Amino acid sequence: MNHPFTFSLGLLLLIGYTKAGPDSVLKPRAVRSSACQDHSILHNRLDVVEKRVKDTVQKLEDELPLLLEVIEAPVWSPLLDIAGTPVIDILDGQGLGA
């Protein structure tokens, strides 16, 4: 009765060895920790970039209403009123649509 248990245990060990294989050698600790450090450094850099992008977007959102207010001011309204004036093509037909 002890043989089925021994056979099953041996079979499990054989399956585990073949599954892991002789090529699945664990990398040295220095290589693994270096990869982890590189990964951590990359995430820290991405966090810095994300913060800068958020700050830039916030500044642009703050400036946009001020710019719109300046553009809609009475001083600029004659320049923005182009009704009845011919449109000048400053690209001489070499724009994106041409």
N, C-alpha and C positions, 0 to 999 in steps of 0.2 A: 504493500500500500504506500510505501514511501517513494516508490519509483515514479509515479505520475507527478508528484510534487517536484522531485529532482529534475525530471524531464521538462516540466513547465518552467522552472527557474532557469535551467540551462537554455531553453529556447528563448526566454525573455532576454537573457544576457546576450545571446547571439544576435537577436533582433536589435537590441540597443547598440551593440558594437557596429553592426553593419549600417545602422541608421546614422550613427555619428561618423563612422568611417575613420580611417587613419589620417585623412587629410584635414580633419577639423581640429587642428591643434590650436589651442588658445594662444592668442597673441601675447607677447610680453607686456608686463604691467606698464612699462615706460611708454610703449606704443599706444596702449589703450588710454592711459591718462593724458597723453599728448593729444589724442583725438578728442577726448572730452574737453580739454582746455581750449582747443581750436573751436569746437562747437560752442562752448560758452562765450568765447571772445566774439564769435560771429553774431550770436544773439545779442550781446551787449552793443555791438556796433549797429545792428538793426534797430535796437531800441533808441539809440541816439538819433539815427536817421528819421525814425518815426516821430520822435519828439520835435525835431527840426521842421519836418513837414507840417505837423499840426500847428506849430507856432507860426509858420509862414502863412498857412491858410487862415489862421485867426487874424493875423495882421491885414491880410488882403480883405477879409470880410469886414474888418473895422474901417478900412480906407474906402471901400466901395461906396457907401452912402455919402461920404464927403465929396468924392469925385463926381458922383451924380448930381449932387447939390450945386457944385461949381459949374458943371456943364449946363445945367438948366437955369443958371442965373441969367438975368436980363442982359448982361453984357454979351453973352454968347448967343443969345436967341437969334439975332439977325444972321449970324453965320450959319446957324442950323436950319434956317428957313430957306429951303432950296426950291420951293414951288415956283415953277415957271422959268427956272434957269436951266440952261443946257448942262448936261452931265459931261464932264471932261474925263477922258480916259488917260490917266497918267502913265499907263503901261503901254500905250499905243497898240492895243490889241494883242499884247503878248502875255496876258494874264492867264489865270488858271482855266477860264472858260474858253479861251481862244484856241 
